[in-house]
Every structure is written in C-alpha cells, then in structure tokens.
Amino acid sequence: MGRHGHSLRNSSELKLSPPLPWQTHHHTPVRTFKIFKEAFLLPKTNPSLILSVFLIYFLAAFLYLAAFQLSTSSLLIDLTKKLNSLVTADPSSPTYFQLLAAILHDTKELTSVEVVFIIIGMIVTYVVKTITVYALAMTYVKKLLTLKELLCNVKRIMKGPIITQFLVSLLSYGYAVLLMVVVLVLWFISDGSTFLLILVGLLAFVAVVWYLYLATLFFLSITVSVVERDCYGVRAVARATELIKGNKWAGVGIIIIPIIVAIPIAAVYVTASVFVPLGLWSQLVAELVYMLAIEVLSFFVCAAFAVYYYECRRSHGEVTPDMVGNAVYTALPTADAV
C-alpha cells in the first residue's frame, strides 16, 4: 500500500485520475544504458538486503546443480559403461539382451530423477526469482526493507508471480518447440535447394529476433506480477504489452548485452576446461568462479528489468513511487467497475 492508501492496479480495470503537474509530459523513450547505470548502482541503496538476496539467489542455483550432479553422476557413469559394453557385445548372445534390458532400466531411472529435479528446479527458480525481483523493485523506489520484512511481504504475494512464471515458461518452451519443428520440416523438404535453405535461414533469424522481443515481454510480465497487486498470468502479460509500447528496443538491449558479455566468459571457461589440465579442486574452483560470474550477470538482468519496469511507466506518464516519495499512481474506479 502506498502512503495515500492506493495499491497498484491493472490499468485496464481502473481509470487514472486527471494528470498531475508531473504527469503532463509526452512519451519519452527508455534508454538501455541509463537502465544499466541505475541497475548497477541499485545495490548501494540497500547493500545488506541486496547482498543477502544475491546469496540466496546464488546458493539456490549452486546447491540445486550440486544435488543434480550428485544424484545423476553415478547413473550416467553406469549407463555409459553399459553402452560401451553393448557396442562390443555379440547381438545374438544372451549378454546382449541383458545389457539392453539394463540400459533401458537405467534410462528410465535417470529420466525419472531428471523429471523430479526439473519440477523442483522450476519451483525453486520461481520462488527465488520472486524474492529477487521484489527486493530489487522495492530498493529502486527507496523502500528499504530488512530481509525478514522482505520474506514476509513476498509470502503474501507469492501466488501471482508463480502463476505468471509458469505461464511464461509454457509460452517460451512452446515457441521454441514450434520454431524447431518448422525449421526442421522446411530443412528436410528443402532437399538441398539453395533458395529454400536461404529461406530457412531467414526464417530462423526472424524467429530469433522475435524471441528476443518475447523474452523482454516475459521478463517484464514477471516484474509486473511481482509489483502490481492482483495482476498476474495473462493480465500481467497484457499489462507488460502496454508498458513495452515504444520501449521494446531498450528492453531487447537488456537481453542482448548480457548475452554478449556471457559469451567470452563461457569461452574462457570451456577453453580452460578442455585445454588446461586441472586437478579435482582446481576444476571445482573454476566451475564455482564461472557459475558465480553467470549468476552475477543473471542477477543484474533482474535488476535491470526492475528499473525498466518503472522507466516504462514513467515514459507513459504514470507517476512512479520514486517520483513522489512512496506514493503510487492515483487510480479511480470507473463508473461501471463498482
């Protein structure tokens, strides 16, 4: 609740009050580097909270990955040995069929473990991202919370962001699968035709560019569902679609630039892993450093989208909490929304 007693609402249900003096400006574009600058400085506003939240963010990812590797490594090693034995076994011998049955059993067991971890990973990711986005958004509007206050507040709003993230995940995976099927079908029927291969390449390029826009929209939808009360799921996506108008390239920049930064980090890690002989502990340290770098980058993207959300609102003339203390934009119910 803001200090004037108004909560954030979906603009499709509420009519904004007459513009205040600071609201009477035209649409101003959002700029990516301004967003990055403010996101970079964000931890200085409430360093203890941001550090605590980042530790939760990093440890959740690290412990999940460690648990996954410990749970599947022995199964993978055993499966690899059996596959190697199968290659050299006589297909007409009883041993061959015994190995085949054992491989099928191990594959089912490995798949079951992976499915469990995928479900656990989704839940953990959704909860941690909600905590992270809420902390960053509240810090941006100078609402300085302790970790205890943050967790209590997040507990009350958790349902909406989780539903939104689940919806966004379904849409993302659905788009990726559809794109893959279309590209593979076109490539298959091209039968070596240069024209069709070029067409497939252009389609893939356009689809990737469109996916960058969708990724921006989906990230913003998650932020909307965290910050705006009772605005989640399809409504959050619709609200994000309104906010992103005129500002989509700034949002796409938030997606692209971290990817560009991550490429050399990944290249150094892979090169070191493949070409530099490392002992067990050195390998673990290298993995930890690499994961830390990637998680810092991912955390920064969350911060950038928290800033981007408020900048999009500002660009459309909506009063944001950082403009007027802790107040949010004034909303009045329409005559037919009683």
Phi, psi and omega in degrees: 000136176280175185286344176268004175082012179255135177260161178293135182228162175286128186293343178287341181260341187235149179257130180292145176292166179308142185303135172277167184307322183278357180263347188275068174222158181282170179301125178246131184292149176270139183245132186300315185289331174295319178298314180299319180298313181292323178294322180294324182274351185304317181301335181293336182290320179214071189301322183294318180292314183297320178296317179298316181293321178295321178298319175298315181299313183288313183296324178299315180292317183294313182293324178297312180297318179297316179296321179296314181295318179295324183283333186249344186298314182294321178296318180294318179297315180296318180295319179297317179298317181293322178296319177296321178292325181296324182298322184266351183283153177284120183302340181266357184270154177300327180301322182300314182288328175295317177297319180298316179295319179294322179295317178297320179296313180296322180296316178298317181295316179296318179297319179298315178298317181296320179297316178301315181291327176297316180296313178299317181298320178297314181297312180299316180298315181298315181294313182295320179294322177298313178301315183296310182296319180297316179299315182291319179295315180293324178294322180297324180267018173065026173266097189275111183253154167275167179298321180296315178297319179301310183294324177294318180293317182295323180303325182283337186248008191298323188302310184301307179299325179294317177299316180297315181294324177295316178299314180298320178298316179299315180295319180295311180294321178299317179295316181297317180295316179299316179298315181298317180296314181298314181297316181295319179296314180296320179295321181294317183278351180295328176052042176083001180294122181299317181300313181291325177295319176296320178298318177298317179298317179294319178298316179298319180297311180298319181296322179293316178300316178296324179294326177298320176296315179298319179299319177298313180298319182290318177300316180294323178300319179297316179298317177302313183294333178281318188272320186265122185295138177058027176237095183213173181065225181299323179297322179294320178295318178296318179296318178297323178298323177293314184293328186282346181302126181082355184232012189295325184290328175296320178292319177299324177299324178296329178281315188289313187299314176299327177296316179299319179293324183289333184301308179295328177297314179295322181297317179296316181296314181294317179299315180296321181293323185275316191256343180256120180291118182241141174286178183301310182291322178297320178296318179297319179295317179298317178296320180295316180296316179298314181295322178298315180298316181292320180290325174299316179297316180296319178297320179297322177298318177300318178297317180298321180286332173296316177294316182302319179302310182290326178293323176296317177298315180299319183294335178265008176087010177276136177290130178252156185305328182286347177280320187231071180057236179256011181285152173248173185296141183288135181230135178241137179292145176286165183299328183263009181251037180268000000 
